[in-house]
Amino acid sequence: MAPPSIDHASILGELQAVRRAGLLRLRDRELPVLESAAAALTTARTREGAVEALLRRAVERLDAGTLRTAAEYTLGLAQGTRDWAASSRRARAAEVYRVSEERFRKHHEVMVLGQVADRIVELVEGDGEPGEGDGVGGTHRSVDVLAGDRTVRLTLHIHPVDLLRDVDVVVSPANTHLALPEPYKSSVSASLRRAASDRGVTGDLLDDPVLDELRDWTARHGTSGRPVVPGTVAATGSGAMAGQGVRRIYHAAVARPRAGTNDYDVLPADITRATSRVLALLAEEHDRHSPPLRSVCFPLLGSGRGGLPYRVSAAAVWSAVEAELARGARWDVHFVVRTPEAARVVERIPAGTRPVRDRSAPGRSA
């Protein structure tokens, strides 16, 4: 049961205060309702850390797309926005809905914060009891699996892809034109483009290196203006994500645009082919870097706009990964997902999975 003081109206009022102050100034604000909710649901050491963790957990429960993306910008939860002024965050959130800042302020912002307040109420009232994969402090899991005749360990990250730390290569789903989505979108590829970009203190775009490098790749390989074969993988640098220990982004062309629509077709066979190519490319680039590349992280390719069920995507990726590991490859393999449901699927898919062990991953943070 939620304490009587933790009601929707009180939460909404404090969310508006957070929006105005920004995450960096939480310690200067009195937020008794959010602090009370956070104390019951998080294990963060500081008051402001607990409130931020609560906000992230609530926003993760919003529908992926414009609503969640606008909430992340509004509250400063999007990568690189925690120090932005409130006006800059509002302007970026308005771009998500393609409306003026004034219209966003009067209409969309109230709706977005109201939805976040609803999710917090759900969490406090017990709809969000900590469980497998659904808890602050449970953002990393280790899964021991059988690959051939040996046991290997996978690392499962349960958080947005742009929060990855100290993983050499992250795989980004792409369409067969290797055309990147706009950076304000909520997809994995948009999040990585956004995290890799260089922005000024007001959020102005200074450099978009992943876009530039992909254009160079298509020009170099003579594919500008035409699709590549599904399963093709293009490698680029990681831009600003190098500061997080992410050194390369491998763009896996698995989505085939459907003519005359905004939809895509994704075939499991293309995902398996792309995964095999990712691992082959990792082997090719291994010794070109110092220290050598060793770790790679996969999202559930095709499970977003591609529409594949989590289990189908996970099985398609795993079939290629398992084959490589069974042959003796020593790669450090990671998966990154955003929801507890997806996490549970990843934990279940490998045949012969050993008991899952919940632990934080040493040397890595969310």
VOBA-1610 file (N, C-alpha, C; in pm, whole numbers, padded with zeros to 5 digits, always signed):
BEGIN
Met+00085-00120+00000Met+00000+00000+00000Met+00088+00124+00000Ala+00052+00223-00078Ala+00128+00347-00078Ala+00095+00428+00046Pro+00195+00489+00108Pro+00167+00579+00218Pro+00071+00688+00171Pro-00016+00735+00261Pro-00117+00834+00220Pro-00060+00956+00151Ser+00062+00997+00190Ser+00118+01120+00134Ser+00168+01102-00008Ile+00186+00976-00051Ile+00239+00952-00184Ile+00123+00935-00281Asp+00074+01046-00332Asp-00038+01043-00426Asp+00004+01107-00556His-00078+01089-00659His-00043+01135-00793His-00016+01285-00797Ala-00103+01365-00735Ala-00088+01510-00741Ala+00042+01556-00675Ser+00075+01495-00560Ser+00199+01533-00490Ser+00322+01495-00572Ile+00317+01376-00631Ile+00430+01331-00714Ile+00445+01423-00834Leu+00335+01456-00899Leu+00341+01542-01017Leu+00401+01678-00983Gly+00363+01734-00869Gly+00420+01862-00828Gly+00571+01855-00811Glu+00619+01747-00752Glu+00764+01734-00732Glu+00836+01702-00862Leu+00771+01631-00953Leu+00831+01606-01084Leu+00851+01737-01159Gln+00757+01828-01145Gln+00772+01958-01209Gln+00890+02035-01149Ala+00912+02017-01018Ala+01027+02080-00954Ala+01158+02019-01005Val+01159+01888-01024Val+01277+01821-01079Val+01304+01871-01220Arg+01198+01886-01299Arg+01216+01934-01436Arg+01283+02071-01438Arg+01239+02158-01348Arg+01297+02293-01345Arg+01442+02292-01294Ala+01469+02209-01195Ala+01601+02211-01131Ala+01705+02133-01210Gly+01666+02018-01263Gly+01763+01930-01328Gly+01828+01837-01227Leu+01884+01727-01276Leu+01939+01624-01188Leu+02057+01673-01105Leu+02136+01765-01159Leu+02255+01810-01086Leu+02220+01895-00964Arg+02097+01942-00956Arg+02059+02030-00845Arg+01958+01964-00751Leu+01946+01833-00758Leu+01850+01764-00672Leu+01884+01781-00525Arg+02011+01785-00492Arg+02048+01795-00350Arg+02005+01927-00289Asp+01976+02026-00374Asp+01934+02157-00323Asp+01782+02169-00313Arg+01710+02062-00345Arg+01564+02068-00347Arg+01504+01976-00242Glu+01397+02021-00180Glu+01322+01936-00088Glu+01217+01858-00168Leu+01228+01727-00169Leu+01139+01642-00246Leu+01088+01528-00157Pro+01012+01560-00054Pro+00975+01458+00046Pro+00896+01341-00010Val+00808+01367-00107Val+00725+01258-00160Val+00810+01163-00243Leu+00889+01217-00335Leu+00975+01132-00417Leu+01079+01061-00331Glu+01131+01129-00230Glu+01230+01066-00142Glu+01168+00950-00065Ser+01045+00967-00021Ser+00977+00860+00051Ser+00955+00739-00039Ala+00912+00765-00163Ala+00892+00656-00258Ala+01023+00588-00291Ala+01128+00668-00312Ala+01258+00612-00348Ala+01315+00527-00236Ala+01295+00570-00112Ala+01350+00496+00002Ala+01293+00355+00010Ala+01168+00339-00035Ala+01105+00207-00029Ala+01142+00119-00147Leu+01197+00179-00253Leu+01215+00103-00376Leu+01358+00095-00426Thr+01450+00172-00371Thr+01587+00172-00421Thr+01685+00153-00306Thr+01808+00125-00345Thr+01914+00105-00246Thr+02029+00204-00265Ala+02004+00313-00337Ala+02109+00412-00360Ala+02157+00472-00228Arg+02283+00511-00224Arg+02343+00560-00099Arg+02302+00702-00065Thr+02276+00785-00166Thr+02244+00924-00140Thr+02097+00953-00170Arg+02046+01058-00109Arg+01907+01098-00129Arg+01881+01129-00276Glu+01969+01210-00337Glu+01947+01247-00477Glu+01968+01128-00571Gly+02061+01038-00533Gly+02082+00919-00614Gly+01959+00828-00613Ala+01894+00819-00497Ala+01774+00736-00485Ala+01660+00795-00568Val+01644+00926-00567Val+01539+00989-00646Val+01564+00968-00795Glu+01688+00987-00837Glu+01721+00966-00978Glu+01694+00822-01020Ala+01733+00727-00935Ala+01710+00586-00966Ala+01560+00557-00979Leu+01480+00617-00891Leu+01335+00599-00898Leu+01281+00654-01030Leu+01327+00773-01069Leu+01280+00834-01193Leu+01316+00745-01313Arg+01437+00694-01314Arg+01478+00608-01426Arg+01391+00482-01432Arg+01364+00427-01317Arg+01283+00305-01313Arg+01141+00332-01362Ala+01085+00446-01323Ala+00950+00480-01367Ala+00947+00507-01517Val+01044+00581-01569Val+01045+00614-01712Val+01065+00488-01796Glu+01141+00391-01744Glu+01160+00265-01816Glu+01027+00192-01838Arg+00928+00222-01754Arg+00798+00156-01767Arg+00708+00221-01870Leu+00747+00336-01922Leu+00668+00402-02025Leu+00684+00329-02158Asp+00585+00343-02246Asp+00595+00283-02378Asp+00716+00339-02451Ala+00792+00248-02514Ala+00906+00292-02594Ala+00855+00376-02710Gly+00925+00483-02739Gly+00883+00572-02848Gly+00885+00716-02802Thr+00796+00797-02856Thr+00799+00940-02827Thr+00776+00969-02679Leu+00687+00895-02614Leu+00656+00923-02474Leu+00778+00904-02386Arg+00843+00790-02396Arg+00960+00763-02312Arg+01075+00858-02346Thr+01097+00882-02475Thr+01206+00970-02515Thr+01184+01112-02464Ala+01061+01163-02477Ala+01030+01298-02428Ala+01047+01306-02277Ala+01009+01201-02206Ala+01027+01200-02060Ala+01175+01203-02023Glu+01256+01128-02096Glu+01400+01127-02068Glu+01461+01265-02087Tyr+01422+01335-02193Tyr+01474+01470-02214Tyr+01417+01568-02112Thr+01290+01558-02084Thr+01226+01652-01992Thr+01292+01649-01854Leu+01325+01531-01805Leu+01381+01517-01670Leu+01533+01510-01669Gly+01596+01520-01786Gly+01743+01516-01791Gly+01800+01377-01775Leu+01722+01273-01807Leu+01768+01135-01794Leu+01836+01084-01920Ala+01815+01151-02033Ala+01880+01109-02157Ala+02030+01132-02146Gln+02105+01044-02212Gln+02250+01052-02208Gln+02298+01193-02241Gly+02382+01250-02156Gly+02444+01380-02182Gly+02359+01501-02152Thr+02240+01482-02090Thr+02151+01597-02069Thr+02135+01636-01923Arg+02201+01566-01832Arg+02178+01594-01691Arg+02220+01735-01650Asp+02312+01797-01725Asp+02355+01933-01691Asp+02292+02039-01782Trp+02195+02000-01864Trp+02130+02097-01952Trp+02034+02185-01873Ala+02019+02307-01920Ala+01918+02397-01862Ala+01779+02343-01893Ala+01683+02379-01809Ala+01545+02332-01827Ala+01491+02372-01964Ser+01525+02492-02009Ser+01474+02538-02139Ser+01530+02453-02254Ser+01657+02411-02243Ser+01716+02328-02348Ser+01654+02189-02351Arg+01626+02135-02232Arg+01562+02004-02226Arg+01420+02010-02281Arg+01350+02118-02250Arg+01213+02132-02303Arg+01215+02145-02455Ala+01312+02221-02507Ala+01320+02238-02652Ala+01345+02105-02722Arg+01433+02022-02664Arg+01461+01893-02726Arg+01340+01800-02716Ala+01270+01803-02603Ala+01150+01720-02588Ala+01042+01763-02687Ala+01031+01895-02711Ala+00933+01943-02809Ala+00965+01891-02948Glu+01095+01879-02980Glu+01135+01825-03110Glu+01085+01682-03128Val+01083+01606-03019Val+01039+01467-03027Val+00896+01460-03079Tyr+00810+01552-03032Tyr+00671+01554-03076Tyr+00648+01645-03196Arg+00756+01708-03242Arg+00747+01799-03358Arg+00644+01909-03337Val+00651+01971-03219Val+00562+02083-03187Val+00648+02198-03134Ser+00588+02315-03123Ser+00661+02429-03069Ser+00685+02409-02919Glu+00782+02480-02866Glu+00810+02470-02723Glu+00689+02515-02641Glu+00620+02617-02687Glu+00505+02667-02612Glu+00392+02564-02610Arg+00367+02500-02724Arg+00262+02398-02726Arg+00303+02279-02639Phe+00431+02242-02644Phe+00476+02131-02561Phe+00457+02165-02413Arg+00492+02289-02375Arg+00479+02331-02234Arg+00334+02321-02187Lys+00240+02365-02272Lys+00101+02372-02230Lys+00030+02236-02234His+00072+02149-02323His-00003+02026-02344His+00081+01900-02318His+00182+01878-02399His+00256+01752-02394His+00333+01733-02263Glu+00392+01839-02212Glu+00473+01825-02092Glu+00390+01778-01973Val+00270+01832-01960Val+00181+01791-01851Val+00147+01643-01865Met+00119+01601-01988Met+00087+01461-02013Met+00205+01370-01982Val+00324+01409-02026Val+00444+01327-02006Val+00472+01310-01857Leu+00473+01421-01783Leu+00502+01411-01640Leu+00391+01336-01567Gly+00268+01351-01613Gly+00158+01276-01553Gly+00176+01127-01569Gln+00224+01085-01685Gln+00249+00943-01708Gln+00362+00891-01619Val+00465+00972-01599Val+00574+00932-01508Val+00520+00918-01366Ala+00435+01013-01325Ala+00375+01006-01192Ala+00291+00879-01176Asp+00218+00841-01280Asp+00138+00718-01275Asp+00227+00597-01253Arg+00339+00593-01322Arg+00430+00478-01308Arg+00491+00472-01168Ile+00517+00588-01109Ile+00571+00589-00972Ile+00466+00537-00874Val+00342+00580-00893Val+00235+00530-00807Val+00224+00378-00819Glu+00231+00326-00940Glu+00226+00180-00960Glu+00338+00110-00885Leu+00458+00166-00894Leu+00572+00105-00827Leu+00552+00103-00676Val+00507+00215-00621Val+00490+00225-00476Val+00378+00134-00427Glu+00273+00121-00506Glu+00159+00042-00463Glu+00178-00108-00480Gly+00295-00146-00529Gly+00325-00288-00533Gly+00325-00350-00669Asp+00285-00276-00775Asp+00289-00331-00909Asp+00432-00340-00959Gly+00523-00280-00883Gly+00662-00283-00923Gly+00749-00344-00818Glu+00702-00449-00748Glu+00786-00513-00648Glu+00914-00561-00713Pro+01030-00544-00648Pro+01155-00587-00708Pro+01148-00734-00744Gly+01189-00763-00863Gly+01189-00901-00909Gly+01303-00923-01004Glu+01301-01036-01068Glu+01410-01072-01156Glu+01422-00972-01269Gly+01533-00902-01272Gly+01558-00808-01379Gly+01487-00676-01364Asp+01417-00651-01255Asp+01340-00528-01244Asp+01372-00458-01115Gly+01497-00417-01103Gly+01531-00349-00980Gly+01653-00263-00997Val+01654-00150-00932Val+01772-00068-00928Val+01877-00145-00850Gly+01999-00151-00903Gly+02102-00231-00842Gly+02106-00370-00901Gly+02009-00408-00987Gly+02011-00535-01055Gly+02032-00516-01204Thr+02116-00422-01242Thr+02132-00388-01383Thr+02229-00479-01456His+02299-00565-01386His+02389-00661-01451His+02365-00800-01395Arg+02362-00898-01484Arg+02348-01038-01445Arg+02457-01119-01513Ser+02499-01227-01451Ser+02586-01324-01516Ser+02506-01450-01542Val+02520-01506-01659Val+02450-01627-01697Val+02554-01728-01744Asp+02564-01841-01677Asp+02656-01947-01717Asp+02584-02042-01812Val+02642-02065-01929Val+02577-02146-02031Val+02677-02248-02087Leu+02623-02351-02149Leu+02705-02452-02214Leu+02723-02415-02361Ala+02846-02416-02408Ala+02876-02394-02550Ala+02973-02505-02589Gly+02923-02602-02663Gly+03005-02719-02691Gly+03024-02799-02564Asp+03151-02824-02530Asp+03179-02904-02410Asp+03231-02819-02295Arg+03210-02689-02301Arg+03260-02604-02193Arg+03153-02506-02148Thr+03171-02456-02029Thr+03081-02355-01974Thr+03140-02217-01998Val+03058-02126-02049Val+03102-01988-02069Val+03005-01897-01996Arg+03049-01778-01969Arg+02968-01682-01895Arg+02930-01564-01984Leu+02801-01537-01990Leu+02750-01420-02058Leu+02718-01313-01955Thr+02728-01186-01995Thr+02687-01076-01908Thr+02564-01011-01967Leu+02463-00994-01885Leu+02336-00935-01927Leu+02321-00799-01862His+02305-00695-01943His+02284-00557-01896His+02135-00525-01911Ile+02076-00473-01806Ile+01934-00438-01810Ile+01923-00288-01790His+01949-00215-01895His+01944-00068-01892His+01956-00018-02036Pro+01932+00110-02061Pro+01945+00164-02196Pro+02086+00142-02252Val+02093+00122-02382Val+02221+00088-02446Val+02323+00200-02430Asp+02278+00325-02421Asp+02375+00435-02413Asp+02440+00446-02275Leu+02400+00360-02180Leu+02465+00358-02050Leu+02572+00250-02040Leu+02600+00181-02149Leu+02704+00078-02148Leu+02839+00139-02110Arg+02914+00064-02034Arg+03049+00104-01996Arg+03144-00013-02018Asp+03266+00018-02067Asp+03376-00078-02073Asp+03341-00206-02148Val+03271-00191-02259Val+03251-00300-02354Val+03312-00253-02486Asp+03404-00331-02542Asp+03480-00285-02658Asp+03391-00253-02778Val+03299-00343-02810Val+03217-00330-02930Val+03070-00342-02892Val+02988-00252-02942Val+02843-00265-02925Val+02781-00276-03064Val+02687-00368-03078Val+02622-00392-03207Val+02497-00307-03216Ser+02482-00238-03330Ser+02368-00150-03352Ser+02286-00202-03469Pro+02156-00228-03450Pro+02073-00271-03563Pro+02059-00160-03665Ala+02059-00197-03791Ala+02048-00098-03899Ala+01959-00154-04008Asn+01909-00064-04094Asn+01838-00111-04213Asn+01938-00135-04325Thr+01895-00195-04431Thr+01988-00235-04537Thr+02042-00117-04617His+01989+00003-04594His+02047+00123-04655His+02151+00186-04562Leu+02170+00128-04444Leu+02261+00182-04343Leu+02230+00329-04316Ala+02100+00361-04317Ala+02054+00497-04290Ala+02019+00508-04143Leu+02079+00602-04073Leu+02055+00618-03930Leu+01924+00691-03903Pro+01854+00654-03796Pro+01735+00729-03756Pro+01775+00864-03697Glu+01679+00954-03688Glu+01706+01082-03624Glu+01746+01059-03478Pro+01837+01138-03426Pro+01889+01112-03291Pro+01788+01127-03179Tyr+01674+01193-03204Tyr+01574+01207-03097Tyr+01484+01084-03085Lys+01499+00987-03175Lys+01418+00866-03168Lys+01461+00782-03048Ser+01383+00676-03018Ser+01410+00596-02899Ser+01473+00461-02929Ser+01507+00433-03055Ser+01562+00304-03091Ser+01706+00289-03042Val+01757+00166-03048Val+01896+00140-03010Val+01991+00221-03097Ser+01971+00217-03228Ser+02062+00288-03318Ser+02057+00439-03297Ala+01937+00494-03271Ala+01926+00637-03244Ala+01995+00673-03113Ser+01979+00588-03012Ser+02044+00613-02883Ser+02195+00612-02896Leu+02248+00519-02974Leu+02393+00513-02993Leu+02443+00633-03074Arg+02369+00672-03176Arg+02408+00791-03251Arg+02413+00913-03160Arg+02311+00925-03075Arg+02303+01039-02983Arg+02418+01036-02882Ala+02445+00917-02827Ala+02550+00906-02726Ala+02689+00929-02785Ala+02705+00897-02913Ala+02836+00914-02977Ala+02861+01057-03024Ser+02756+01138-03031Ser+02771+01273-03084Ser+02834+01367-02982Asp+02885+01474-03033Asp+02946+01577-02950Asp+02854+01698-02948Arg+02810+01738-02829Arg+02717+01849-02817Arg+02771+01956-02722Gly+02730+02078-02746Gly+02769+02188-02661Gly+02688+02189-02532Val+02717+02285-02445Val+02652+02289-02314Val+02502+02316-02324Thr+02456+02372-02436Thr+02314+02396-02453Thr+02247+02287-02536Gly+02324+02182-02568Gly+02269+02072-02645Gly+02285+02086-02795Asp+02347+02193-02842Asp+02368+02211-02985Asp+02464+02104-03038Leu+02430+02046-03152Leu+02513+01942-03213Leu+02639+02002-03272Leu+02754+01954-03225Leu+02882+02001-03276Leu+02943+01902-03375Asp+02920+01773-03351Asp+02980+01670-03438Asp+02892+01546-03431Asp+02872+01481-03546Asp+02789+01360-03556Asp+02875+01251-03622Pro+02976+01200-03549Pro+03077+01115-03613Pro+03026+00984-03669Val+02927+00921-03604Val+02878+00793-03654Val+02811+00811-03791Leu+02732+00915-03805Leu+02669+00945-03934Leu+02776+00966-04041Asp+02878+01045-04008Asp+02984+01075-04105Asp+03060+00948-04144Glu+03091+00865-04046Glu+03169+00744-04075Glu+03088+00643-04156Leu+02958+00633-04128Leu+02875+00542-04208Leu+02866+00588-04353Arg+02855+00718-04372Arg+02854+00771-04509Arg+02985+00741-04580Asp+03096+00756-04509Asp+03227+00723-04567Asp+03234+00574-04601Trp+03178+00489-04513Trp+03182+00344-04537Trp+03106+00308-04664Thr+02985+00364-04680Thr+02906+00332-04799Thr+02973+00384-04926Ala+03035+00500-04918Ala+03106+00553-05034Ala+03227+00466-05069Arg+03298+00424-04966Arg+03418+00342-04986Arg+03384+00206-05047His+03268+00153-05011His+03229+00020-05061His+03133+00027-05179Gly+03110+00147-05231Gly+03029+00162-05351Gly+02882+00129-05332Thr+02830+00150-05211Thr+02689+00117-05186Thr+02603+00241-05162Ser+02657+00359-05183Ser+02579+00481-05160Ser+02455+00480-05250Gly+02337+00500-05188Gly+02214+00509-05264Gly+02149+00376-05295Arg+02209+00265-05254Arg+02145+00135-05277Arg+02163+00047-05154Pro+02075-00050-05134Pro+02085-00133-05014Pro+02200-00232-05020Val+02250-00267-04903Val+02349-00373-04893Val+02277-00506-04873Val+02349-00615-04883Val+02291-00747-04862Val+02257-00761-04713Pro+02137-00809-04679Pro+02104-00830-04537Pro+02208-00918-04469Gly+02247-00878-04348Gly+02352-00949-04277Gly+02487-00879-04286Thr+02496-00777-04372Thr+02619-00697-04382Thr+02642-00622-04251Val+02769-00606-04215Val+02804-00533-04093Val+02907-00426-04128Ala+02879-00302-04091Ala+02971-00190-04113Ala+03025-00143-03979Ala+03155-00124-03971Ala+03220-00083-03845Ala+03251+00065-03847Thr+03221+00132-03736Thr+03260+00272-03718Thr+03321+00290-03580Gly+03378+00407-03559Gly+03421+00442-03426Gly+03302+00468-03336Ser+03330+00503-03212Ser+03222+00521-03114Ser+03205+00665-03071Gly+03279+00756-03130Gly+03264+00897-03096Gly+03282+00923-02947Ala+03188+00998-02890Ala+03197+01036-02749Ala+03185+00917-02655Met+03135+00804-02704Met+03122+00686-02618Met+03259+00625-02583Ala+03363+00670-02652Ala+03497+00623-02615Ala+03529+00660-02470Gly+03471+00770-02424Gly+03490+00809-02285Gly+03424+00715-02186Gln+03335+00628-02235Gln+03270+00528-02151Gln+03335+00391-02166Gly+03442+00384-02243Gly+03509+00256-02265Gly+03452+00176-02380Val+03358+00234-02457Val+03306+00170-02578Val+03392+00218-02694Arg+03455+00124-02767Arg+03553+00165-02867Arg+03507+00152-03011Arg+03413+00064-03039Arg+03366+00044-03175Arg+03215+00021-03175Ile+03150+00062-03284Ile+03009+00031-03307Ile+03001-00048-03438Tyr+02941-00166-03431Tyr+02921-00249-03550Tyr+02774-00239-03590His+02749-00187-03710His+02613-00163-03758His+02569-00285-03840Ala+02474-00359-03787Ala+02428-00483-03849Ala+02303-00459-03932Ala+02314-00474-04063Ala+02202-00448-04154Ala+02108-00568-04154Val+02003-00560-04073Val+01909-00672-04060Val+01766-00634-04098Ala+01736-00506-04111Ala+01599-00461-04138Ala+01583-00425-04286Arg+01490-00491-04351Arg+01463-00464-04492Arg+01342-00370-04501Pro+01361-00246-04546Pro+01247-00154-04557Pro+01140-00209-04651Arg+01015-00195-04610Arg+00903-00242-04690Arg+00858-00127-04781Ala+00862-00149-04910Ala+00834-00042-05008Ala+00700+00025-04981Gly+00700+00159-04983Gly+00577+00235-04969Gly+00524+00246-04828Thr+00601+00201-04729Thr+00557+00207-04589Thr+00671+00255-04502Asn+00642+00273-04373Asn+00746+00303-04275Asn+00787+00178-04197Asp+00749+00062-04248Asp+00772-00063-04177Asp+00893-00138-04232Tyr+00936-00239-04154Tyr+01050-00319-04192Tyr+01015-00467-04182Asp+01086-00547-04258Asp+01082-00692-04242Asp+01218-00736-04190Val+01217-00818-04086Val+01341-00871-04031Val+01330-01023-04025Leu+01424-01092-04088Leu+01424-01238-04090Leu+01526-01290-03990Pro+01489-01390-03910Pro+01584-01448-03815Pro+01714-01493-03882Ala+01705-01545-04004Ala+01826-01590-04074Ala+01923-01474-04098Asp+01868-01356-04126Asp+01955-01238-04146Asp+02023-01197-04015Ile+01951-01212-03904Ile+02010-01181-03773Ile+02125-01276-03743Thr+02105-01404-03769Thr+02211-01502-03745Thr+02331-01474-03835Arg+02305-01441-03960Arg+02414-01410-04054Arg+02490-01286-04007Ala+02417-01184-03964Ala+02483-01062-03917Ala+02564-01088-03790Thr+02510-01170-03700Thr+02583-01202-03577Thr+02713-01275-03609Ser+02709-01368-03702Ser+02831-01438-03743Ser+02932-01339-03801Arg+02883-01244-03880Arg+02972-01145-03939Arg+03031-01053-03832Val+02951-01019-03731Val+03002-00937-03620Val+03121-01006-03554Leu+03107-01134-03527Leu+03214-01207-03460Leu+03336-01223-03550Ala+03313-01240-03680Ala+03425-01247-03774Ala+03498-01113-03782Leu+03422-01004-03784Leu+03482-00871-03788Leu+03558-00842-03660Leu+03505-00887-03548Leu+03575-00871-03421Leu+03710-00941-03426Ala+03714-01059-03485Ala+03841-01131-03498Ala+03937-01056-03589Glu+03884-00997-03698Glu+03969-00922-03791Glu+04029-00799-03724Glu+03949-00731-03642Glu+03994-00605-03581Glu+04064-00626-03447His+04062-00745-03396His+04112-00776-03263His+04248-00713-03235Asp+04345-00736-03321Asp+04482-00691-03295Asp+04514-00553-03351Arg+04414-00489-03411Arg+04438-00355-03465Arg+04425-00247-03359His+04384-00287-03241His+04362-00191-03133His+04447-00229-03012Ser+04476-00131-02933Ser+04555-00154-02812Ser+04483-00093-02692Pro+04445-00176-02594Pro+04458-00323-02595Pro+04366-00386-02699Pro+04390-00512-02735Pro+04307-00576-02836Pro+04160-00580-02798Leu+04075-00576-02899Leu+03930-00587-02875Leu+03899-00726-02821Arg+03812-00732-02723Arg+03782-00861-02662Arg+03632-00882-02633Ser+03561-00775-02602Ser+03421-00789-02559Ser+03326-00730-02663Val+03207-00791-02673Val+03107-00746-02769Val+02970-00757-02704Cys+02883-00658-02732Cys+02750-00654-02670Cys+02642-00649-02778Phe+02544-00739-02766Phe+02434-00748-02861Phe+02303-00700-02798Pro+02227-00616-02866Pro+02086-00597-02830Pro+02006-00712-02892Leu+01877-00717-02866Leu+01792-00818-02930Leu+01752-00763-03067Leu+01835-00793-03166Leu+01819-00739-03300Leu+01681-00772-03357Gly+01617-00671-03413Gly+01489-00693-03480Gly+01368-00696-03389Ser+01389-00677-03257Ser+01275-00686-03165Ser+01207-00552-03142Gly+01257-00445-03205Gly+01193-00314-03193Gly+01097-00293-03310Arg+01134-00201-03401Arg+01050-00175-03518Arg+01037-00299-03605Gly+01134-00390-03597Gly+01127-00511-03677Gly+01016-00605-03635Gly+00970-00593-03510Gly+00854-00667-03465Gly+00877-00811-03425Leu+01001-00857-03419Leu+01024-00996-03381Leu+01002-01014-03230Pro+00941-01124-03188Pro+00934-01154-03045Pro+01075-01165-02986Tyr+01087-01131-02859Tyr+01219-01137-02794Tyr+01282-01274-02811Arg+01203-01380-02792Arg+01261-01515-02794Arg+01314-01550-02932Val+01248-01501-03038Val+01294-01530-03175Val+01426-01458-03202Ser+01433-01331-03163Ser+01556-01255-03181Ser+01670-01316-03101Ala+01645-01347-02974Ala+01749-01402-02888Ala+01801-01535-02943Ala+01711-01619-02991Ala+01753-01748-03046Ala+01837-01730-03172Ala+01800-01631-03256Ala+01874-01607-03380Ala+02015-01557-03351Val+02029-01469-03253Val+02162-01421-03215Val+02241-01534-03150Trp+02177-01606-03058Trp+02249-01707-02981Trp+02301-01821-03068Ser+02228-01857-03173Ser+02273-01969-03255Ser+02411-01942-03316Ala+02436-01817-03357Ala+02568-01783-03412Ala+02672-01769-03302Val+02632-01709-03189Val+02726-01692-03078Val+02768-01829-03023Glu+02672-01918-03004Glu+02703-02049-02949Glu+02797-02126-03040Ala+02773-02118-03172Ala+02860-02189-03266Ala+03004-02140-03256Glu+03020-02008-03241Glu+03155-01951-03232Glu+03222-01990-03101Leu+03149-01982-02991Leu+03206-02016-02861Leu+03237-02166-02853Ala+03152-02248-02914Ala+03175-02393-02911Ala+03302-02431-02985Arg+03342-02347-03082Arg+03466-02374-03155Arg+03589-02327-03080Gly+03567-02271-02960Gly+03681-02232-02878Gly+03709-02083-02870Ala+03625-02000-02933Ala+03646-01855-02926Ala+03637-01808-02782Arg+03717-01708-02747Arg+03725-01660-02609Arg+03669-01519-02592Trp+03573-01486-02676Trp+03515-01352-02665Trp+03435-01336-02537Asp+03433-01215-02485Asp+03351-01179-02368Asp+03219-01126-02423Val+03112-01207-02415Val+02985-01177-02481Val+02887-01116-02383His+02824-01006-02426His+02725-00934-02346His+02595-00920-02425Phe+02484-00907-02354Phe+02356-00869-02412Phe+02306-00747-02336Val+02238-00657-02407Val+02179-00540-02341Val+02031-00534-02377Val+01945-00521-02275Val+01801-00512-02293Val+01748-00402-02202Arg+01622-00361-02226Arg+01566-00252-02146Arg+01456-00297-02052Thr+01404-00418-02072Thr+01288-00458-01992Thr+01316-00589-01919Pro+01250-00609-01804Pro+01264-00737-01733Pro+01220-00856-01817Glu+01116-00836-01899Glu+01068-00946-01984Glu+01176-00990-02081Ala+01241-00894-02144Ala+01349-00928-02238Ala+01465-00995-02165Ala+01494-00947-02043Ala+01603-01007-01965Ala+01574-01153-01936Arg+01451-01183-01899Arg+01416-01322-01868Arg+01429-01412-01990Val+01396-01357-02108Val+01411-01436-02231Val+01557-01468-02257Val+01644-01368-02243Val+01786-01393-02265Val+01840-01496-02166Glu+01793-01491-02043Glu+01839-01587-01943Glu+01794-01729-01973Arg+01685-01742-02047Arg+01630-01876-02072Arg+01675-01940-02202Ile+01716-01860-02302Ile+01729-01917-02437Ile+01839-02022-02456Pro+01957-02009-02394Pro+02059-02108-02430Pro+02025-02247-02376Ala+02033-02347-02461Ala+02012-02484-02416Ala+02121-02518-02315Gly+02080-02581-02206Gly+02181-02618-02107Gly+02223-02504-02017Thr+02138-02402-02004Thr+02173-02290-01918Thr+02191-02335-01773Arg+02299-02291-01713Arg+02320-02318-01572Arg+02242-02218-01488Pro+02224-02240-01358Pro+02147-02146-01277Pro+02199-02004-01290Val+02105-01911-01304Val+02141-01770-01317Val+02190-01718-01184Arg+02297-01641-01188Arg+02350-01585-01066Arg+02342-01433-01074Asp+02269-01372-00983Asp+02258-01226-00980Asp+02380-01169-00911Arg+02449-01085-00980Arg+02564-01018-00920Arg+02596-00897-01004Ser+02656-00800-00946Ser+02699-00687-01027Ser+02824-00728-01101Ala+02844-00669-01219Ala+02960-00704-01300Ala+03079-00622-01256Pro+03188-00684-01204Pro+03304-00608-01158Pro+03361-00523-01269Gly+03392-00399-01234Gly+03456-00312-01330Gly+03361-00247-01427Arg+03231-00272-01411Arg+03134-00211-01503Arg+03026-00145-01421Ser+02971-00039-01472Ser+02863+00029-01402Ser+02757+00069-01501Ala+02635+00089-01447Ala+02527+00133-01535Ala+02530+00282-01550
//
